Amino acid sequence: MRNVSHAGSPASPKWIERLTHESVASRPVEQARHSAFIVTRLMLAASVLASAPVWTFLHGAPSLREAALFALSLTPLLAVAVLARTGALRIAQTISIFGWLSLAVAVRATTQGYDAVSLMLMTIALLESGLTLDIGLAAAVAVAAIVLLSLDALAQDETVQALQPLRATDILICATPLLFYVAMLSIHSLNAEKTRERADKRHTRDMRLLTDAIGDMVIHLDRTGAVSSIVGNAHKAYGLEQRDLIGRGFFQRVHVADRPAFLKMLSDAIVDETSTHALLRLQVAASPNDSGLYVEPVFHYFDARACAVVVRTDGEVAANDPVVCILRDVTAARRVEEEMAVAHAERERATASKSRFLANVSHELRTPLNAIIGFSEMLANEELVPTSPEKRYEYAQIISGSGHHLLEVVNTILDMSKIEVGSMQIYPEPFVLPALLDSCCDMMQLKADQSGVALARKYASQMEEIVGDKRACKQIILNLLSNAVKFTPAGGQVTARARPEGNFLAVTISDTGVGISAQDLARLGDPFFQANASLDRAYEGTGLGLSVVRGLVGLHGGSIVVESGLKSGTCVTVRLPLDCRQAQETANGAAKIEVIARHAAPAPANELVLEQEAVKKIA
């Protein structure tokens, strides 16, 4: 046995600590209950032993009947021995209670003093059964007492009437130890309850200090998932009050998608009696959205760990609050993980895009370089140089055109690089947009005629001046016109429009070309990306044209809308502010492209007839 004294409870005498079982040495509440049981029974036994000489003085040597009653009155000593040996308080209480009932029966069976002594013994048995807090045991004792009283009422025969009645002195001798026992039982029960209250307060204080120190929320849950109590004040750091979480308030704040995981965590903790884990999103606040039209909930990520509360007392389980749940805020770590995942995806995407770019740009550079090298070698070789001046002029034009194409590709790559690193600058100046549109359309007219594409102009000849970088705006329009003409088959049409929209001017380039699929629309404008890209593609290009447009429009503080669908043509609308100098202050990187998917238009009847005839010819 160990001599253990706990803060918050009075130290027990050493001889009582030696009698208490070692299993309760580290549990102050249980130790107090064991000590109260031992002290009251030993003091009762001492009172009975002290009254024995008085009885002998008044009545002489005890009879066999009186000796048996005396032995039954010392049953509490047997209960104390069992408790000291096994530490099973419930068994010791049961022995003591049924010892009182046996003594009550024996007293009634051998004397006529039922009302004075037997009834008091039954009352003590009922009192002790109530103090055990065991409803089953208390009910059994009550039923036994009722049965004994009923039998007593029916057993009024001559044998009972012939029994020797007790005198008032004898009743006083028997009742005094019993009354003393009841008083001591009440006092020690109150002391045990106070010890329990002190232990609960100390436990609550320690838990509050612990939760405040580590910043985790600790809640007690019942079997339905409702919060019965909250430990500490960690929830106040989020602006939450107890009323916001108590009862079903906590469950209502769990994100709808995470509620099944929360209920499964609770169920597993109760059934398996083990620690379970779940990642939950909990609403901690609400804030207005960017437009201020409605309030959006603010969720934090919490690492929830639940553990079943299993308190075993004398081999039985008591669990008023089945689950304790500890909530640790992992929002910051979660956001870091998400940012790392996004960055990793961006790196992979950039690597894949640059790999496609290298494949595409090698095709773009190889063809003009081969032409430059081949035709220049022919002009430099006396044996291969053509004698006709017209032929030499044609070769020189091919070399010049190939060189200009290479220069255009390199300039586009350089512009895109400047935009990406943020070193691209624009120089605003006032100019008239219709004149710039006319110039761009004139430059693209030859290419449109060669491709068999009609280039239409639908805009007013006079418009309000716009303040922007004229060279950048020209590059925007040329890129859009070039793409429209490139992806429009012969017989199609490209239309250039311009119209004022409040403080903006909208430039729209639409075509009746091949269009863009819905899956490619989502990535439109990414550097080096080409819709339906492949090495054997029908349309040449590096995939940087729209990326450059996106960057230049973003520098002006404008926006882009692309509406397209396969075999439904494409319509690109660029909105530029009338004065980009004010928009430059709020411009942030490349403009975001808003995409609208079109449904594929059915083929005209005449095209279907032509396709059927072509199939017949092939067959």
SULQUI-V138434 format. One record per residue. N is the residue number from 1. RES is the residue in one letter. SS is DSSP state (@ for helix, = for strand, . for the rest). PSI is psi in whole degrees, -180 to 180 (* if undefined). D_LAST is the distance of its C-alpha to the last C-alpha in Angstrom with 1 decimal. Layout:
N_RES_SS_PSI_D_LAST ; N_RES_SS_PSI_D_LAST
//
This chain:
1_M_._150_104.4 ; 2_R_._146_103.9 ; 3_N_._95_105.9 ; 4_V_._128_103.3 ; 5_S_._132_104.1 ; 6_H_._141_101.4 ; 7_A_._140_101.6 ; 8_G_._-8_102.0 ; 9_S_._144_103.8 ; 10_P_._141_107.5 ; 11_A_._133_108.3 ; 12_S_._152_109.3 ; 13_P_._152_112.4 ; 14_K_@_-35_111.9 ; 15_W_@_-30_113.0 ; 16_I_@_-40_110.4 ; 17_E_@_-32_107.7 ; 18_R_@_-29_108.7 ; 19_L_@_-24_108.3 ; 20_T_._146_104.8 ; 21_H_._149_101.9 ; 22_E_@_-18_100.1 ; 23_S_@_-19_96.7 ; 24_V_@_10_97.8 ; 25_A_._-31_99.3 ; 26_S_._9_96.4 ; 27_R_._99_95.9 ; 28_P_@_-38_98.7 ; 29_V_@_-48_98.1 ; 30_E_@_-37_98.1 ; 31_Q_@_-39_101.0 ; 32_A_@_-39_102.9 ; 33_R_@_-41_102.2 ; 34_H_@_-44_103.3 ; 35_S_@_-42_106.5 ; 36_A_@_-40_107.3 ; 37_F_@_-45_107.0 ; 38_I_@_-46_109.2 ; 39_V_@_-47_111.9 ; 40_T_@_-41_112.3 ; 41_R_@_-38_112.6 ; 42_L_@_-38_115.0 ; 43_M_@_-35_117.2 ; 44_L_@_-46_117.2 ; 45_A_@_-38_118.2 ; 46_A_@_-38_120.9 ; 47_S_@_-41_122.2 ; 48_V_@_-44_122.3 ; 49_L_@_-35_124.2 ; 50_A_@_-30_126.5 ; 51_S_@_-14_127.3 ; 52_A_@_-44_128.1 ; 53_P_@_-35_131.7 ; 54_V_@_-44_132.4 ; 55_W_@_-43_131.4 ; 56_T_@_-37_133.5 ; 57_F_@_-37_136.5 ; 58_L_@_-34_136.4 ; 59_H_@_-2_135.6 ; 60_G_._-162_136.5 ; 61_A_._134_134.4 ; 62_P_._147_131.0 ; 63_S_._174_130.3 ; 64_L_@_-40_127.4 ; 65_R_@_-45_125.6 ; 66_E_@_-36_126.2 ; 67_A_@_-38_125.1 ; 68_A_@_-41_121.8 ; 69_L_@_-39_121.2 ; 70_F_@_-42_122.1 ; 71_A_@_-42_119.5 ; 72_L_@_-33_116.8 ; 73_S_@_-16_117.6 ; 74_L_._14_116.7 ; 75_T_@_-36_113.1 ; 76_P_@_-28_111.8 ; 77_L_@_-38_113.0 ; 78_L_@_-41_110.6 ; 79_A_@_-40_107.8 ; 80_V_@_-41_108.7 ; 81_A_@_-42_108.7 ; 82_V_@_-42_105.3 ; 83_L_@_-43_103.9 ; 84_A_@_-30_105.4 ; 85_R_@_-44_104.1 ; 86_T_@_-26_100.5 ; 87_G_._8_99.7 ; 88_A_._95_98.4 ; 89_L_@_-38_99.8 ; 90_R_@_-40_98.4 ; 91_I_@_-43_100.1 ; 92_A_@_-40_103.4 ; 93_Q_@_-40_103.2 ; 94_T_@_-42_102.6 ; 95_I_@_-44_105.6 ; 96_S_@_-44_107.8 ; 97_I_@_-49_106.7 ; 98_F_@_-18_107.2 ; 99_G_@_-41_110.5 ; 100_W_@_-41_111.7 ; 101_L_@_-41_110.7 ; 102_S_@_-41_112.4 ; 103_L_@_-38_115.5 ; 104_A_@_-42_115.4 ; 105_V_@_-43_115.3 ; 106_A_@_-41_118.1 ; 107_V_@_-44_120.3 ; 108_R_@_-31_119.8 ; 109_A_@_-19_120.5 ; 110_T_@_-11_123.8 ; 111_T_._170_125.3 ; 112_Q_._7_125.7 ; 113_G_._44_124.6 ; 114_Y_@_-49_121.1 ; 115_D_@_-34_121.0 ; 116_A_@_-39_122.3 ; 117_V_@_-51_120.5 ; 118_S_@_-44_117.8 ; 119_L_@_-38_116.1 ; 120_M_@_-38_116.3 ; 121_L_@_-40_114.6 ; 122_M_@_-38_111.8 ; 123_T_@_-41_111.4 ; 124_I_@_-40_111.1 ; 125_A_@_-43_108.4 ; 126_L_@_-40_106.4 ; 127_L_@_-45_106.9 ; 128_E_@_-40_105.7 ; 129_S_@_-35_102.6 ; 130_G_@_-36_101.7 ; 131_L_@_-18_102.1 ; 132_T_._-15_99.5 ; 133_L_._22_96.8 ; 134_D_._107_95.5 ; 135_I_@_-40_95.0 ; 136_G_@_-45_94.8 ; 137_L_@_-43_98.1 ; 138_A_@_-41_99.9 ; 139_A_@_-41_98.8 ; 140_A_@_-42_100.0 ; 141_V_@_-41_103.4 ; 142_A_@_-42_103.8 ; 143_V_@_-42_103.0 ; 144_A_@_-41_105.5 ; 145_A_@_-41_108.2 ; 146_I_@_-42_107.7 ; 147_V_@_-43_108.0 ; 148_L_@_-41_111.2 ; 149_L_@_-39_112.7 ; 150_S_@_-44_111.8 ; 151_L_@_-36_113.4 ; 152_D_@_-38_116.4 ; 153_A_@_-29_116.9 ; 154_L_@_-20_116.8 ; 155_A_._52_119.0 ; 156_Q_._74_122.3 ; 157_D_._-179_124.4 ; 158_E_@_-32_128.0 ; 159_T_@_-43_126.8 ; 160_V_@_-40_125.3 ; 161_Q_@_-26_128.3 ; 162_A_._-9_130.6 ; 163_L_._152_129.0 ; 164_Q_._124_131.1 ; 165_P_._155_130.2 ; 166_L_._146_129.6 ; 167_R_._166_132.1 ; 168_A_@_-36_131.3 ; 169_T_@_-41_132.1 ; 170_D_@_-41_129.7 ; 171_I_@_-39_126.9 ; 172_L_@_-41_127.6 ; 173_I_@_-39_127.4 ; 174_C_@_-36_124.1 ; 175_A_@_-30_122.6 ; 176_T_@_-50_123.5 ; 177_P_@_-35_121.1 ; 178_L_@_-43_118.3 ; 179_L_@_-40_118.8 ; 180_F_@_-39_118.8 ; 181_Y_@_-44_115.7 ; 182_V_@_-42_113.9 ; 183_A_@_-47_115.0 ; 184_M_@_-37_113.8 ; 185_L_@_-43_110.5 ; 186_S_@_-44_109.9 ; 187_I_@_-48_110.8 ; 188_H_@_-29_108.7 ; 189_S_@_-40_105.7 ; 190_L_@_-41_106.0 ; 191_N_@_-41_106.2 ; 192_A_@_-39_103.1 ; 193_E_@_-40_101.2 ; 194_K_@_-39_102.4 ; 195_T_@_-41_101.2 ; 196_R_@_-42_97.8 ; 197_E_@_-42_97.7 ; 198_R_@_-40_98.7 ; 199_A_@_-41_96.1 ; 200_D_@_-42_93.4 ; 201_K_@_-42_94.5 ; 202_R_@_-40_94.5 ; 203_H_@_-45_91.1 ; 204_T_@_-42_89.7 ; 205_R_@_-45_91.4 ; 206_D_@_-41_90.0 ; 207_M_@_-39_86.5 ; 208_R_@_-44_86.7 ; 209_L_@_-39_87.9 ; 210_L_@_-47_85.1 ; 211_T_@_-37_82.4 ; 212_D_@_-33_83.8 ; 213_A_@_-41_84.0 ; 214_I_@_-14_80.4 ; 215_G_._12_78.9 ; 216_D_._147_77.0 ; 217_M_=_134_77.1 ; 218_V_=_123_78.5 ; 219_I_=_152_78.1 ; 220_H_=_129_79.1 ; 221_L_=_145_76.6 ; 222_D_._-174_77.2 ; 223_R_._-16_74.9 ; 224_T_._-3_73.0 ; 225_G_._4_72.2 ; 226_A_._146_74.9 ; 227_V_=_123_77.2 ; 228_S_=_-29_80.8 ; 229_S_=_160_82.3 ; 230_I_=_133_81.5 ; 231_V_=_128_83.3 ; 232_G_._-174_84.3 ; 233_N_._22_83.3 ; 234_A_@_-29_80.0 ; 235_H_@_-22_78.1 ; 236_K_@_-19_80.2 ; 237_A_@_-20_78.6 ; 238_Y_@_9_75.5 ; 239_G_._19_77.6 ; 240_L_._145_77.4 ; 241_E_._167_80.4 ; 242_Q_@_-37_81.1 ; 243_R_@_-21_80.4 ; 244_D_@_-20_76.8 ; 245_L_@_-26_76.2 ; 246_I_._146_78.6 ; 247_G_=_-133_77.2 ; 248_R_._1_73.6 ; 249_G_@_-41_73.6 ; 250_F_@_-46_72.2 ; 251_F_@_-37_69.4 ; 252_Q_@_-24_68.5 ; 253_R_@_-12_68.2 ; 254_V_=_136_65.8 ; 255_H_._140_62.2 ; 256_V_@_-39_60.3 ; 257_A_@_-21_57.7 ; 258_D_@_-3_60.5 ; 259_R_@_-40_62.6 ; 260_P_@_-40_61.0 ; 261_A_@_-37_61.7 ; 262_F_@_-46_65.3 ; 263_L_@_-36_65.9 ; 264_K_@_-41_64.5 ; 265_M_@_-43_66.8 ; 266_L_@_-45_69.7 ; 267_S_@_-45_68.9 ; 268_D_@_-38_68.5 ; 269_A_@_-39_71.8 ; 270_I_@_-44_73.7 ; 271_V_@_-48_72.2 ; 272_D_@_-14_72.2 ; 273_E_._42_75.2 ; 274_T_._169_73.6 ; 275_S_._131_72.6 ; 276_T_=_165_69.1 ; 277_H_=_146_67.1 ; 278_A_=_151_64.6 ; 279_L_=_117_63.4 ; 280_L_=_147_64.1 ; 281_R_=_122_63.7 ; 282_L_=_130_66.9 ; 283_Q_=_120_67.4 ; 284_V_=_-14_70.5 ; 285_A_=_-179_70.5 ; 286_A_=_142_68.7 ; 287_S_=_151_68.0 ; 288_P_=_148_66.5 ; 289_N_._-179_63.0 ; 290_D_._-37_62.3 ; 291_S_._-15_62.2 ; 292_G_._13_65.3 ; 293_L_._-32_63.8 ; 294_Y_._169_64.2 ; 295_V_=_131_65.7 ; 296_E_=_139_63.6 ; 297_P_=_146_64.9 ; 298_V_=_120_65.6 ; 299_F_=_142_64.8 ; 300_H_=_149_66.2 ; 301_Y_=_133_64.9 ; 302_F_=_134_67.6 ; 303_D_=_108_67.7 ; 304_A_=_128_69.3 ; 305_R_=_121_71.1 ; 306_A_=_142_72.7 ; 307_C_=_135_75.3 ; 308_A_=_140_77.0 ; 309_V_._108_80.7 ; 310_V_._102_82.4 ; 311_V_=_111_86.2 ; 312_R_=_124_87.8 ; 313_T_=_115_91.4 ; 314_D_._41_93.2 ; 315_G_._-3_90.0 ; 316_E_=_158_88.4 ; 317_V_=_130_85.7 ; 318_A_=_128_86.4 ; 319_A_._90_83.6 ; 320_N_._-40_84.2 ; 321_D_._99_81.4 ; 322_P_._-28_78.8 ; 323_V_=_135_76.8 ; 324_V_=_129_77.7 ; 325_C_=_128_74.8 ; 326_I_=_125_75.0 ; 327_L_=_118_72.7 ; 328_R_=_128_72.1 ; 329_D_=_117_70.4 ; 330_V_._26_67.5 ; 331_T_@_-46_65.9 ; 332_A_@_-46_66.5 ; 333_A_@_-39_65.2 ; 334_R_@_-42_62.1 ; 335_R_@_-37_61.4 ; 336_V_@_-43_61.8 ; 337_E_@_-42_59.3 ; 338_E_@_-41_56.8 ; 339_E_@_-39_57.4 ; 340_M_@_-39_56.9 ; 341_A_@_-42_53.7 ; 342_V_@_-43_52.4 ; 343_A_@_-40_53.6 ; 344_H_@_-43_51.9 ; 345_A_@_-39_48.6 ; 346_E_@_-40_49.0 ; 347_R_@_-45_49.7 ; 348_E_@_-40_46.6 ; 349_R_@_-41_44.6 ; 350_A_@_-39_46.2 ; 351_T_@_-45_45.5 ; 352_A_@_-39_41.9 ; 353_S_@_-42_41.6 ; 354_K_@_-32_43.4 ; 355_S_@_-42_41.2 ; 356_R_@_-38_38.1 ; 357_F_@_-44_40.1 ; 358_L_@_-39_40.9 ; 359_A_@_-41_37.2 ; 360_N_@_-45_36.3 ; 361_V_@_-29_39.3 ; 362_S_@_-36_38.9 ; 363_H_@_-40_35.5 ; 364_E_@_-36_37.2 ; 365_L_@_-33_40.1 ; 366_R_@_-42_38.4 ; 367_T_@_-53_36.3 ; 368_P_@_-33_39.2 ; 369_L_@_-42_41.6 ; 370_N_@_-41_39.5 ; 371_A_@_-45_39.4 ; 372_I_@_-49_43.1 ; 373_I_@_-45_44.0 ; 374_G_@_-50_41.8 ; 375_F_@_-31_42.7 ; 376_S_@_-38_46.4 ; 377_E_@_-37_46.6 ; 378_M_@_-42_45.2 ; 379_L_@_-28_47.8 ; 380_A_@_-16_50.5 ; 381_N_._120_49.7 ; 382_E_._-29_51.4 ; 383_E_._-30_49.0 ; 384_L_._-16_45.8 ; 385_V_._131_47.2 ; 386_P_._148_45.7 ; 387_T_._-24_48.3 ; 388_S_._128_46.9 ; 389_P_@_-36_48.5 ; 390_E_@_-38_45.4 ; 391_K_@_-41_43.4 ; 392_R_@_-37_46.1 ; 393_Y_@_-39_46.1 ; 394_E_@_-43_42.4 ; 395_Y_@_-40_42.8 ; 396_A_@_-38_45.7 ; 397_Q_@_-38_43.8 ; 398_I_@_-43_41.0 ; 399_I_@_-43_43.8 ; 400_S_@_-45_45.5 ; 401_G_@_-41_42.3 ; 402_S_@_-39_41.5 ; 403_G_@_-43_45.1 ; 404_H_@_-37_45.1 ; 405_H_@_-42_42.0 ; 406_L_@_-42_43.8 ; 407_L_@_-38_46.9 ; 408_E_@_-42_45.0 ; 409_V_@_-46_43.6 ; 410_V_@_-43_47.0 ; 411_N_@_-39_48.7 ; 412_T_@_-43_46.4 ; 413_I_@_-42_47.1 ; 414_L_@_-42_50.8 ; 415_D_@_-43_50.8 ; 416_M_@_-39_49.1 ; 417_S_@_-42_51.6 ; 418_K_@_-41_54.5 ; 419_I_@_-42_53.3 ; 420_E_@_-40_52.9 ; 421_V_@_-4_56.4 ; 422_G_._18_57.9 ; 423_S_._0_59.2 ; 424_M_._130_57.2 ; 425_Q_._147_59.5 ; 426_I_._152_59.0 ; 427_Y_._95_61.5 ; 428_P_._144_61.6 ; 429_E_=_151_62.4 ; 430_P_=_138_62.2 ; 431_F_=_166_59.3 ; 432_V_._125_57.3 ; 433_L_@_-41_53.8 ; 434_P_@_-39_52.3 ; 435_A_@_-39_53.3 ; 436_L_@_-39_51.7 ; 437_L_@_-42_48.4 ; 438_D_@_-44_48.5 ; 439_S_@_-43_49.0 ; 440_C_@_-41_46.1 ; 441_C_@_-37_43.7 ; 442_D_@_-40_44.8 ; 443_M_@_-33_44.1 ; 444_M_@_-5_40.5 ; 445_Q_@_-43_39.8 ; 446_L_@_-45_38.7 ; 447_K_@_-38_36.2 ; 448_A_@_-40_34.9 ; 449_D_@_-41_34.6 ; 450_Q_@_-31_32.7 ; 451_S_@_-5_30.2 ; 452_G_._32_29.9 ; 453_V_._133_31.6 ; 454_A_=_132_34.4 ; 455_L_=_108_37.6 ; 456_A_=_147_39.9 ; 457_R_=_118_43.6 ; 458_K_=_82_45.1 ; 459_Y_=_157_48.6 ; 460_A_._150_52.2 ; 461_S_._-20_53.8 ; 462_Q_._127_57.0 ; 463_M_._165_57.3 ; 464_E_._144_60.0 ; 465_E_._148_60.4 ; 466_I_=_144_59.1 ; 467_V_=_111_60.9 ; 468_G_=_-178_58.6 ; 469_D_._110_57.4 ; 470_K_@_-41_55.8 ; 471_R_@_-41_54.0 ; 472_A_@_-42_52.6 ; 473_C_@_-38_51.5 ; 474_K_@_-41_49.8 ; 475_Q_@_-37_48.0 ; 476_I_@_-49_46.9 ; 477_I_@_-42_45.4 ; 478_L_@_-42_43.7 ; 479_N_@_-44_42.1 ; 480_L_@_-43_40.8 ; 481_L_@_-41_39.6 ; 482_S_@_-44_38.0 ; 483_N_@_-43_36.0 ; 484_A_@_-45_35.0 ; 485_V_@_-40_33.7 ; 486_K_@_-41_32.0 ; 487_F_._16_30.0 ; 488_T_._122_29.1 ; 489_P_._167_26.0 ; 490_A_._138_26.3 ; 491_G_._-7_27.3 ; 492_G_._-175_29.1 ; 493_Q_=_142_32.9 ; 494_V_=_132_35.7 ; 495_T_=_132_39.0 ; 496_A_=_127_42.4 ; 497_R_=_157_45.1 ; 498_A_=_138_48.7 ; 499_R_=_148_51.3 ; 500_P_=_143_54.6 ; 501_E_=_85_55.0 ; 502_G_._-121_58.7 ; 503_N_._14_59.7 ; 504_F_=_160_56.2 ; 505_L_=_128_53.7 ; 506_A_=_123_50.1 ; 507_V_=_122_47.4 ; 508_T_=_127_43.9 ; 509_I_=_114_40.7 ; 510_S_=_153_37.6 ; 511_D_=_168_34.0 ; 512_T_._35_30.7 ; 513_G_._-156_28.9 ; 514_V_._-24_26.9 ; 515_G_._-178_30.0 ; 516_I_._136_31.4 ; 517_S_._161_30.8 ; 518_A_@_-38_33.9 ; 519_Q_@_-28_34.5 ; 520_D_@_-22_34.7 ; 521_L_@_-35_37.0 ; 522_A_._-28_39.8 ; 523_R_._11_40.0 ; 524_L_._133_39.5 ; 525_G_._-8_42.2 ; 526_D_._143_43.0 ; 527_P_._137_43.7 ; 528_F_._7_40.8 ; 529_F_._136_38.4 ; 530_Q_._134_34.9 ; 531_A_._135_32.4 ; 532_N_._42_29.3 ; 533_A_._138_31.0 ; 534_S_._163_29.4 ; 535_L_._-23_29.9 ; 536_D_._32_26.5 ; 537_R_._156_26.9 ; 538_A_._-19_25.7 ; 539_Y_._128_29.2 ; 540_E_._160_32.3 ; 541_G_._158_35.7 ; 542_T_._-12_38.3 ; 543_G_._18_38.3 ; 544_L_._-10_41.9 ; 545_G_@_-54_41.6 ; 546_L_@_-28_41.9 ; 547_S_@_-41_44.5 ; 548_V_@_-42_46.6 ; 549_V_@_-46_46.3 ; 550_R_@_-44_47.4 ; 551_G_@_-43_50.4 ; 552_L_@_-39_51.5 ; 553_V_@_-38_51.3 ; 554_G_@_-37_53.3 ; 555_L_@_-28_56.0 ; 556_H_@_-8_56.3 ; 557_G_._26_56.6 ; 558_G_._-169_53.5 ; 559_S_=_162_50.5 ; 560_I_=_137_46.7 ; 561_V_=_128_44.3 ; 562_V_=_124_40.5 ; 563_E_=_122_38.3 ; 564_S_=_168_34.6 ; 565_G_._155_31.4 ; 566_L_._130_27.8 ; 567_K_._21_26.0 ; 568_S_._8_29.5 ; 569_G_._178_31.2 ; 570_T_=_142_34.5 ; 571_C_=_117_38.1 ; 572_V_=_124_40.9 ; 573_T_=_123_44.5 ; 574_V_=_124_47.4 ; 575_R_=_119_50.9 ; 576_L_=_137_53.7 ; 577_P_=_150_57.4 ; 578_L_._-32_59.4 ; 579_D_=_103_61.8 ; 580_C_@_-10_60.4 ; 581_R_@_-35_63.9 ; 582_Q_@_-35_64.8 ; 583_A_@_-22_61.5 ; 584_Q_@_-32_61.8 ; 585_E_._-32_64.6 ; 586_T_._-4_62.5 ; 587_A_._137_59.2 ; 588_N_._90_58.1 ; 589_G_._-162_55.3 ; 590_A_._149_51.7 ; 591_A_._145_50.8 ; 592_K_._135_49.1 ; 593_I_=_121_45.6 ; 594_E_=_125_45.1 ; 595_V_=_144_41.4 ; 596_I_=_121_39.9 ; 597_A_=_135_36.4 ; 598_R_._151_34.2 ; 599_H_._142_31.7 ; 600_A_._131_28.1 ; 601_A_._142_27.6 ; 602_P_._147_24.8 ; 603_A_._142_22.1 ; 604_P_._157_22.9 ; 605_A_@_-38_21.2 ; 606_N_@_-34_20.1 ; 607_E_@_-37_18.3 ; 608_L_@_-40_16.5 ; 609_V_@_-43_15.3 ; 610_L_@_-42_14.2 ; 611_E_@_-39_12.3 ; 612_Q_@_-40_10.5 ; 613_E_@_-38_9.8 ; 614_A_@_-39_8.6 ; 615_V_@_-40_6.1 ; 616_K_@_-41_5.0 ; 617_K_@_-41_5.4 ; 618_I_@_-40_3.8 ; 619_A_._*_0.0
//
